[in-house]
């Protein structure tokens, strides 16, 4: 028989831990469980084990507001982040609610019973759960494999080709010639780490990315931590970084060319006077059309200046036995090729959904406040910001779910369904980001609406107003089994 749980969460990464904490704090009468397909918590920070893996957001915003990040480093390595998430789960008893090795495959909603039936595969075979409310905390990409383009001649290459998402634990790259294909945060992280032991590391990119050097330690945060209680120091640092990030993002939108020139000008402080910044570090797109890469303490630039790493901006003609032949005719010799070519986006963990027997196609469906979907009852999803820390949005959604559940309990309503009854709301793309993993997945992404509460802000301050203080009745239909009417406030 199916086990019934009041609130079921899928995924034990940062999103799942955030949802669990705010649920047990704000809705202590609800029984909850977290289903995790892997054998460890931490999500991304347990999965990725490539050299140099680190955060691309500062830990005062990537960390949880309710559990201060206490390390001096603001840009932290993957092992430290994984240990932090584990520490948070243990400290708040969340780890006791995680069921490991259970992969969810399908979820079916019944309006007659006001319940989800969730099908999964566990260590001993198929298992089934029912729940009143379902929270998808499974991230945004496929864990099974990363995005790996097919390269002509790859079978002729006599060296090794690896993807960072499936980095072999015993891979020895000491004294090897390494080519890293890619220009995103993963490549920027790998280059200085590999350059410490490899004989030569080359970053091969089709087009450049905006790169900014930041201190690995936040001097203000560390000063505040020595003067104030931990929670207060953490809160002040968190808001400092949130506001600075929002200011920079909006400055880039208001004055794109001035921002562009400022970022490119900063690179001159880190590279040789005759370095070809125009070719290797000047993107064709505007600042924040894609995520800006953070380089702690200019480690990437230091590796380039020292001659341990170099940049090549070109396209691949084909692999050859000794390396990669470029479209320009040049051949890059390599013993190891790392395909830091991105992620495969996977919405809602690849789970198939039905509502009252009808399959749900989320492609093109309106999202509600960036955390629910039109006409899909009692289902929340946590999807972080593209222009700021993932955790900021995850915690806002987690608090809103708790607020929604308490409202339903208070009103005696079992079902909450976002409904768009406004004909003036027009669909718009889910995001304007031009990153490769977004563009490759356009056909499977939901839409946002032209007006709130269907509009996706990508703005923490606006989301605070919408999710913490905004009306919970806006475009929301509350009902019980057999009903379909909006409850009065």
C-alpha positions as CSV (number, residue, x, y, z in Angstrom):
1,X,0.0,0.0,0.0
2,X,1.1,3.6,-0.7
3,X,2.5,5.5,2.3
4,X,0.8,8.8,2.9
5,X,2.8,11.9,3.7
6,X,1.4,15.4,4.1
7,X,4.1,17.1,2.1
8,X,6.4,15.2,-0.1
9,X,9.6,16.8,-1.5
10,X,11.7,15.5,-4.4
11,X,15.4,16.2,-4.1
12,X,17.8,16.7,-1.1
13,X,20.0,19.5,-2.4
14,X,19.9,23.1,-1.4
15,X,16.3,23.5,-2.5
16,X,15.1,20.4,-0.6
17,X,16.9,21.4,2.6
18,X,15.5,25.0,2.4
19,X,11.9,23.7,1.8
20,X,12.2,21.2,4.7
21,X,13.5,23.8,7.1
22,X,10.8,26.4,6.4
23,X,8.1,23.7,6.4
24,X,9.0,22.2,9.7
25,X,9.5,25.7,11.2
26,X,6.3,27.2,10.0
27,X,4.0,24.2,9.6
28,X,5.1,21.9,12.5
29,X,1.9,19.9,12.3
30,X,2.7,18.6,8.7
31,X,4.5,15.3,8.3
32,X,7.1,15.5,5.5
33,X,9.6,13.4,3.7
34,X,12.3,14.1,1.1
35,X,12.9,11.5,-1.7
36,X,16.4,11.6,-3.0
37,X,17.5,9.4,-6.0
38,X,21.1,9.4,-5.0
39,X,22.7,8.0,-1.9
40,X,23.8,11.3,-0.5
41,X,22.4,14.8,0.1
42,X,23.8,18.0,-1.4
43,X,22.6,17.8,-4.9
44,X,25.0,19.6,-7.3
45,X,27.6,19.9,-4.5
46,X,27.7,16.1,-4.0
47,X,27.5,15.3,-7.7
48,X,30.3,17.4,-9.1
49,X,33.8,16.3,-8.1
50,X,36.0,17.8,-10.8
51,X,39.2,19.7,-9.9
52,X,38.7,23.1,-8.4
53,X,34.8,22.8,-8.2
54,X,33.6,25.9,-6.3
55,X,30.6,28.2,-6.0
56,X,29.9,30.9,-8.6
57,X,27.9,32.9,-6.1
58,X,29.1,34.2,-2.7
59,X,28.3,31.9,0.2
60,X,26.5,34.6,2.1
61,X,23.7,34.4,-0.5
62,X,24.2,30.8,-1.6
63,X,24.2,29.8,2.0
64,X,20.9,29.7,4.0
65,X,19.6,32.8,5.8
66,X,18.7,30.6,8.8
67,X,22.1,29.0,9.2
68,X,25.0,31.5,8.8
69,X,28.0,30.6,6.7
70,X,30.9,30.8,9.1
71,X,34.0,30.2,6.9
72,X,36.3,33.1,6.0
73,X,36.0,32.2,2.3
74,X,33.1,33.8,0.5
75,X,33.8,31.9,-2.8
76,X,34.0,28.4,-1.5
77,X,35.1,25.0,-2.8
78,X,32.7,22.2,-3.5
79,X,33.8,20.0,-0.6
80,X,33.2,22.9,1.9
81,X,29.7,23.6,0.4
82,X,28.8,19.9,0.6
83,X,29.9,19.7,4.2
84,X,27.9,22.9,5.0
85,X,24.7,21.5,3.5
86,X,25.2,18.3,5.4
87,X,25.9,20.3,8.6
88,X,22.6,22.2,8.1
89,X,20.6,19.1,7.5
90,X,22.0,17.5,10.7
91,X,21.7,20.6,12.8
92,X,18.0,21.0,12.1
93,X,17.0,17.3,12.0
94,X,16.3,17.4,8.3
95,X,18.5,14.4,7.5
96,X,16.1,12.2,9.5
97,X,13.4,12.9,6.9
98,X,15.4,11.9,3.8
99,X,14.7,8.6,2.0
100,X,17.8,7.9,-0.1
101,X,18.0,5.8,-3.3
102,X,14.4,6.6,-4.3
103,X,13.9,7.9,-7.8
104,X,10.5,9.4,-8.6
105,X,9.2,8.6,-12.1
106,X,5.6,9.7,-12.1
107,X,3.0,11.7,-10.2
108,X,-0.7,11.7,-10.7
109,X,-3.2,14.1,-9.1
110,X,-6.8,13.2,-8.2
111,X,-9.3,16.0,-7.6
112,X,-11.6,13.5,-6.0
113,X,-9.2,12.7,-3.2
114,X,-7.2,15.9,-3.3
115,X,-4.0,13.9,-3.4
116,X,-0.9,13.2,-5.5
117,X,0.0,9.6,-6.1
118,X,3.8,9.4,-6.6
119,X,5.5,6.4,-8.2
120,X,9.1,5.8,-7.6
121,X,11.8,3.1,-7.8
122,X,13.7,2.2,-4.7
123,X,16.5,-0.1,-3.8
124,X,14.1,-3.0,-3.5
125,X,11.9,-2.1,-6.5
126,X,8.8,0.0,-7.2
127,X,7.4,2.1,-4.3
128,X,4.4,4.4,-4.1
129,X,3.5,7.4,-1.9
130,X,0.5,9.7,-1.6
131,X,0.7,13.3,-0.5
132,X,-1.5,16.3,-0.1
133,X,1.2,18.7,-1.5
134,X,4.1,18.0,-3.7
135,X,7.3,20.1,-3.9
136,X,9.8,19.5,-6.7
137,X,13.2,20.4,-5.4
138,X,15.1,18.5,-8.1
139,X,17.1,21.3,-9.7
140,X,17.1,22.1,-13.4
141,X,19.4,19.7,-15.1
142,X,19.9,16.0,-15.8
143,X,22.1,14.3,-13.3
144,X,22.8,11.3,-15.4
145,X,25.0,13.1,-17.9
146,X,26.0,16.5,-19.1
147,X,25.7,18.0,-22.5
148,X,28.3,16.5,-24.8
149,X,28.2,17.5,-28.5
150,X,29.3,14.9,-31.1
151,X,32.7,15.9,-32.4
152,X,33.8,14.6,-35.7
153,X,36.8,12.2,-35.4
154,X,36.5,11.8,-31.6
155,X,37.0,8.1,-32.1
156,X,40.4,8.8,-33.7
157,X,41.7,10.6,-30.6
158,X,44.3,8.6,-28.8
159,X,43.9,10.4,-25.5
160,X,41.0,10.5,-23.0
161,X,37.8,12.6,-23.3
162,X,35.9,13.4,-20.1
163,X,33.0,15.5,-19.0
164,X,33.2,17.4,-15.7
165,X,29.9,16.0,-14.6
166,X,31.3,12.5,-14.7
167,X,34.9,13.2,-13.6
168,X,36.7,9.9,-12.9
169,X,37.9,9.8,-9.3
170,X,41.2,8.2,-10.3
171,X,42.0,10.5,-13.3
172,X,45.7,11.5,-13.2
173,X,46.4,14.6,-15.3
174,X,49.9,15.3,-13.9
175,X,52.3,16.1,-16.7
176,X,49.6,15.9,-19.3
177,X,48.6,18.3,-22.0
178,X,45.0,19.3,-21.4
179,X,42.5,21.0,-23.6
180,X,39.3,22.3,-21.9
181,X,36.4,22.9,-24.3
182,X,34.1,25.6,-23.0
183,X,33.9,29.2,-21.8
184,X,31.5,29.0,-18.8
185,X,32.0,28.9,-15.1
186,X,33.1,25.2,-15.1
187,X,35.9,25.9,-17.6
188,X,37.0,29.0,-15.7
189,X,37.2,26.9,-12.5
190,X,39.0,23.9,-14.1
191,X,41.8,25.9,-15.8
192,X,43.7,27.2,-12.8
193,X,43.1,23.9,-10.9
194,X,44.4,21.8,-13.7
195,X,47.3,24.2,-14.4
196,X,48.9,23.4,-11.1
197,X,49.9,19.9,-12.2
198,X,49.4,19.6,-15.9
199,X,52.2,20.4,-18.2
200,X,50.0,22.8,-20.2
201,X,46.3,23.7,-20.1
202,X,44.5,25.3,-23.0
203,X,41.0,26.7,-22.8
204,X,39.3,26.3,-26.2
205,X,36.2,28.5,-26.6
206,X,34.0,29.2,-29.5
207,X,33.2,32.7,-28.1
208,X,34.2,34.6,-24.9
209,X,32.3,35.1,-21.7
210,X,32.4,38.1,-19.3
211,X,34.8,37.4,-16.4
212,X,35.2,39.4,-13.2
213,X,37.8,38.8,-10.5
214,X,36.5,39.0,-7.0
215,X,38.3,38.4,-3.6
216,X,37.9,34.9,-2.4
217,X,37.3,36.3,1.1
218,X,34.8,39.1,1.9
219,X,36.7,41.5,4.1
220,X,33.6,43.3,5.3
221,X,31.9,40.0,6.2
222,X,34.9,38.8,8.2
223,X,35.1,42.1,10.0
224,X,31.4,42.1,10.9
225,X,31.7,38.5,12.1
226,X,34.3,39.5,14.6
227,X,32.2,42.4,15.9
228,X,28.6,41.2,15.9
229,X,26.6,38.1,16.7
230,X,26.8,35.5,13.8
231,X,23.2,35.8,12.7
232,X,23.3,39.6,12.6
233,X,26.7,39.7,10.8
234,X,25.4,37.1,8.3
235,X,22.2,39.0,7.7
236,X,24.0,42.3,7.1
237,X,26.5,40.7,4.7
238,X,23.7,38.9,2.9
239,X,21.8,42.1,2.2
240,X,24.9,44.0,1.3
241,X,25.7,41.4,-1.4
242,X,22.0,41.2,-2.6
243,X,21.8,44.9,-3.0
244,X,25.2,45.2,-4.7
245,X,24.2,42.4,-7.1
246,X,20.9,44.0,-7.9
247,X,22.6,47.4,-8.5
248,X,25.2,45.9,-10.8
249,X,22.6,43.9,-12.8
250,X,20.3,47.0,-13.3
251,X,23.3,49.2,-14.1
252,X,24.2,46.7,-16.8
253,X,20.7,46.9,-18.2
254,X,20.5,50.7,-18.1
255,X,24.0,51.4,-19.3
256,X,25.1,48.3,-21.2
257,X,28.0,49.8,-23.1
258,X,29.5,51.6,-20.2
259,X,29.2,48.5,-18.1
260,X,30.8,46.4,-20.8
261,X,33.8,48.8,-21.1
262,X,34.2,48.9,-17.3
263,X,34.4,45.1,-17.1
264,X,36.8,44.9,-20.0
265,X,39.0,47.7,-18.6
266,X,39.3,45.7,-15.3
267,X,40.9,42.8,-17.2
268,X,43.9,45.0,-18.1
269,X,44.9,45.0,-14.4
270,X,45.3,41.2,-14.5
271,X,46.8,40.5,-17.9
272,X,49.9,41.4,-19.8
273,X,49.7,44.8,-21.5
274,X,49.8,43.2,-25.0
275,X,47.3,40.5,-24.2
276,X,44.5,40.1,-26.8
277,X,41.5,40.9,-24.7
278,X,39.4,41.8,-27.7
279,X,39.7,38.2,-29.0
280,X,39.6,36.1,-25.8
281,X,37.6,38.1,-23.3
282,X,35.2,40.3,-25.3
283,X,31.8,38.6,-25.7
284,X,29.4,39.4,-28.6
285,X,26.4,39.7,-26.2
286,X,25.5,42.3,-23.6
287,X,26.5,42.0,-19.9
288,X,24.1,39.7,-18.1
289,X,22.5,38.2,-21.2
290,X,24.4,35.3,-19.8
291,X,25.7,34.7,-16.3
292,X,28.9,36.6,-15.5
293,X,31.8,34.3,-14.4
294,X,33.5,35.0,-11.1
295,X,37.2,34.3,-10.8
296,X,38.4,34.3,-7.1
297,X,41.6,36.2,-6.5
298,X,42.2,36.4,-10.3
299,X,43.5,32.8,-10.3
300,X,42.6,32.2,-13.9
301,X,44.6,35.3,-15.0
302,X,47.5,34.3,-12.8
303,X,47.7,30.9,-14.6
304,X,47.7,32.7,-17.9
305,X,50.3,35.2,-16.9
306,X,52.5,32.4,-15.6
307,X,52.3,30.6,-18.9
308,X,50.7,27.5,-17.4
309,X,47.4,28.2,-19.2
310,X,46.4,29.8,-22.5
311,X,43.2,30.8,-24.3
312,X,42.3,29.8,-27.8
313,X,39.2,31.3,-29.4
314,X,38.3,29.2,-32.5
315,X,35.9,26.5,-33.6
316,X,36.6,22.8,-33.9
317,X,37.1,21.2,-37.3
318,X,37.6,17.6,-36.0
319,X,39.5,15.5,-33.5
320,X,42.7,13.9,-34.8
321,X,44.8,11.2,-33.1
322,X,47.2,13.8,-31.5
323,X,44.5,16.3,-30.4
324,X,42.1,18.8,-31.9
325,X,42.3,20.4,-35.3
326,X,40.7,23.8,-35.4
327,X,38.9,25.6,-38.3
328,X,41.9,27.9,-38.6
329,X,44.0,24.9,-39.5
330,X,46.0,24.9,-36.2
331,X,46.2,21.6,-34.2
332,X,46.0,21.7,-30.4
333,X,48.0,18.7,-29.1
334,X,46.3,17.0,-26.1
335,X,46.5,13.9,-23.9
336,X,43.3,14.8,-22.1
337,X,40.2,16.7,-23.5
338,X,37.7,18.0,-21.0
339,X,34.3,18.8,-22.5
340,X,33.1,21.6,-20.2
341,X,30.2,22.1,-22.7
342,X,27.4,22.6,-20.3
343,X,24.3,20.9,-18.8
344,X,21.3,19.2,-20.2
345,X,18.3,21.0,-18.8
346,X,15.7,18.7,-17.3
347,X,12.5,20.3,-15.9
348,X,11.0,18.8,-12.7
349,X,13.5,15.9,-12.7
350,X,12.0,14.3,-15.8
351,X,9.0,13.1,-13.8
352,X,5.8,12.6,-15.9
353,X,2.7,14.3,-14.5
354,X,-1.0,13.7,-14.8
355,X,-3.9,15.7,-13.5
356,X,-7.2,13.7,-13.3
357,X,-5.9,11.3,-15.8
358,X,-4.7,13.8,-18.3
359,X,-1.0,14.2,-19.0
360,X,0.5,17.6,-18.2
361,X,2.7,19.2,-20.7
362,X,4.7,21.9,-19.0
363,X,6.1,23.3,-22.2
364,X,4.4,26.6,-22.8
365,X,2.4,26.4,-19.6
366,X,2.2,29.6,-17.6
367,X,4.2,29.6,-14.4
368,X,2.7,31.3,-11.3
369,X,5.0,33.6,-9.2
370,X,7.9,31.5,-10.4
371,X,6.9,28.6,-8.2
372,X,3.6,26.9,-9.4
373,X,1.9,26.3,-12.7
374,X,-1.5,27.3,-14.1
375,X,-4.2,24.6,-13.6
376,X,-1.9,22.3,-11.7
377,X,-3.1,21.9,-8.1
378,X,-0.9,21.5,-5.0
379,X,2.4,21.4,-6.9
380,X,5.3,23.8,-6.2
381,X,8.7,23.9,-7.9
382,X,11.9,25.6,-6.7
383,X,13.9,27.2,-9.5
384,X,16.6,29.7,-8.5
385,X,17.7,33.0,-10.1
386,X,19.7,33.1,-13.3
387,X,21.3,36.5,-12.3
388,X,21.9,35.8,-8.5
389,X,22.2,33.1,-6.0
390,X,19.9,30.0,-6.4
391,X,19.2,29.9,-2.6
392,X,17.7,33.4,-2.5
393,X,14.8,32.3,-4.6
394,X,14.6,28.8,-3.1
395,X,14.1,30.2,0.4
396,X,11.4,32.7,-0.7
397,X,9.5,29.9,-2.4
398,X,9.9,27.6,0.6
399,X,8.4,30.3,2.9
400,X,5.6,30.9,0.4
401,X,4.7,27.2,0.3
402,X,4.5,27.1,4.1
403,X,2.3,30.3,4.0
404,X,0.0,28.8,1.4
405,X,-0.4,25.5,3.4
406,X,-1.2,27.4,6.5
407,X,-3.8,29.5,4.7
408,X,-5.4,26.3,3.3
409,X,-5.5,24.8,6.7
410,X,-7.0,27.9,8.3
411,X,-9.7,28.1,5.6
412,X,-10.5,24.4,5.5
413,X,-9.5,24.1,1.9
414,X,-7.6,21.1,0.5
415,X,-6.8,22.3,-3.0
416,X,-4.9,25.4,-4.3
417,X,-4.8,25.8,-8.0
418,X,-3.4,28.8,-9.9
419,X,-5.9,30.0,-12.6
420,X,-5.5,32.6,-15.3
421,X,-8.8,34.3,-15.9
422,X,-7.3,37.5,-17.3
423,X,-7.5,37.5,-21.1
424,X,-5.0,40.4,-21.2
425,X,-2.2,38.2,-19.9
426,X,0.0,37.2,-22.8
427,X,2.7,34.5,-22.7
428,X,6.3,35.4,-22.9
429,X,9.5,33.3,-22.8
430,X,10.5,31.9,-19.4
431,X,13.8,33.7,-19.5
432,X,15.7,36.0,-21.9
433,X,19.0,34.4,-20.9
434,X,21.0,33.3,-24.0
435,X,23.1,30.6,-22.3
436,X,23.4,27.4,-24.3
437,X,21.6,25.1,-21.8
438,X,18.6,27.5,-21.9
439,X,18.5,27.8,-25.7
440,X,18.8,24.0,-26.2
441,X,15.8,23.5,-23.9
442,X,13.4,26.2,-25.2
443,X,11.0,23.6,-26.4
444,X,10.4,22.1,-23.0
445,X,10.3,25.3,-20.9
446,X,7.2,26.8,-19.4
447,X,6.2,30.4,-20.1
448,X,5.8,33.5,-18.0
449,X,3.0,36.0,-18.3
450,X,3.0,39.6,-19.2
451,X,1.5,40.6,-15.9
452,X,1.9,39.6,-12.3
453,X,1.4,37.1,-10.7
454,X,2.5,35.3,-13.8
455,X,5.5,37.4,-14.4
456,X,9.0,36.2,-13.5
457,X,10.9,39.0,-12.0
458,X,14.5,37.7,-11.6
459,X,14.6,40.4,-8.9
460,X,14.9,39.5,-5.2
461,X,13.3,42.7,-3.9
462,X,10.3,42.3,-6.1
463,X,10.0,38.6,-5.2
464,X,10.1,39.5,-1.5
465,X,7.1,41.8,-2.1
466,X,5.3,39.2,-4.2
467,X,6.0,36.0,-2.1
468,X,6.4,37.3,1.4
469,X,3.8,40.2,1.4
470,X,1.8,39.8,-1.8
471,X,-1.8,38.6,-1.8
472,X,-2.2,34.8,-1.5
473,X,-5.5,35.0,-3.3
474,X,-4.2,36.6,-6.5
475,X,-5.2,34.2,-9.4
476,X,-5.4,31.4,-6.9
477,X,-8.5,29.1,-6.7
478,X,-9.0,27.4,-3.3
479,X,-11.4,24.4,-3.2
480,X,-12.2,21.1,-1.7
481,X,-12.9,17.8,-3.5
482,X,-16.0,18.3,-5.6
483,X,-15.6,22.0,-5.6
484,X,-14.0,24.5,-8.0
485,X,-14.5,27.9,-6.6
486,X,-12.4,30.6,-5.2
487,X,-12.5,30.9,-1.4
488,X,-13.2,34.2,0.2
489,X,-10.4,35.9,2.0
